[in-house]
Amino acid sequence: MNPTSTRPYADTLLQQLADYVLSDSPVDAEAESVAQLCLMDSLGCALQALSYPACTKLLGPIVPGAVLSGGARVPGTSYELEPVRAAFNIGAMIRWLDFNDTWLAAEWGHPSDNFGGILAVSDYLSRQCKDKSNPLTIRQVLGVAVQAYEIQGVLALSHSFNRVGLDHVLLVRIASTAVVTKLLGGSRDEIINALANAFIDGGALRTYRHAPNTGSRKSWAAGDATSRAVFHGLQALRGEMGYPSALTAPRWGFQDVLFGGQPIQLAQPLASYVIRHVLFKIAFPAEFHAQTAVEAALQLFVQTKDRLDKISKIVIETQESGKRIIDKAGLLNNPADRDHCIQYMVAVPLIRGRLTAEDYEDSAATDPRIDALRERMEVIENPQFSKDYLDPEKRSIGNSVQVFFEDGSAAEKVVVEYPIGHPRRRKEGEPLLFEKFEKSLRSKISEENSNRIVSLFADSSRLRDTPVDGFMDLFVM
């Protein structure tokens, strides 16, 4: 294929995405610095997931013994896998505890999910590279991460796939496909071909995120999406054809079949807006629409911990999105159900003064006080929270919690509009983000390698010049 060929007949969006990832525009300093934080946090989240058998049982080759010498490494393990399977492993680990970074718009999602494909392909290419004088570096990883975040986030600004029943991991598959095909050396035509096939895959249903079917697939769906992207990239480089009107073909295209005939287009030019405004989950492994509710509940803990049996009512005010997706009454079947229930996420800190991943496990959920408090909760939409949530100048995620007692008294309503991981609180949050990462790192990686990794992240210039394969070697068990 001619790498400079143009495809005027291809859907406009496919062309725009290909042109963006192939552009040579330098990454601005702020975006690169935030991308470094995103990489660090994603690896920390991945390592934390290794403490959970529900995650680790899914890792490794798809069949026993199918390992690959010279393949991509899976952090915190000894696995060395072909890049499609490695992308699934890394992506599932990053996403498992719902503790990785977040993007909220008309569609929500977790742009760090894309690191599954990015790290797997980058490590694989680095290890296969014959020219060790010009290896792939972490700087290149950060550059394509900025692009993946931007594609996923800008497409989410004005398209609500969840309203037609599709899961947000669709956007992970699209963003990852564009950047990993570029990493693999794909031409413009090959990137367009891969993207067309990624859209033709359709979209996973959100069934596994909602009662009565909430389950663990919500924790590996992103790994599936980013690994599927690697598959499409590799297929494109083997000469697999694309489909120029994958989106717009009447009756059979993505828009008509799955999106009610609505056009899918960019809300704004692609640059580095998304990564500069991404939200970090620093304090709590909780669905992001509830982060500020948990923070509010923690402020009330001192007033509630000794009066739990005297509480008559708890009122939670939230945004429309929070009301729609995490307002849950009745039985919660598993950890995946609990970490998407705002009532559960408020009850635990009111009772225990904390919210950790362990608090979602079956053993912790048997505490009868949790459901007793849930039954006394009322969740309502606050229209101002909903408005500010969509305001591009604010992008807040406001919640309030107020506790009422049987004697007629009430605690003061606690309102938190911006979580600690919000850009408006970035300076406050960064030291805590480093603490979160280092704690995860030292729980799974040897002291010697942990020290070397911490030293690297403290020296941005040295980190960014580090070859990817050498960097990933530090995370091998």
PyMOL commands that set and color helices and strands:
alter all, ss='L'
color gray80, all
select helices_A, chain A and resi 12-22+29-49+53-56+83-95+111-128+138-158+161-164+169-183+188-200+206-209+217-237+254-258+273-276+288-304+308-310+320-326+335-338+342-352+357-360+362-365+368-374+383-390+423-444+447-457+460-464+468-473
alter helices_A, ss='H'
color red, helices_A
select strands_A, chain A and resi 72-73+80-81+311-318+377-381+399-405+414-416
alter strands_A, ss='S'
color yellow, strands_A
deselect
rebuild
show_as cartoon
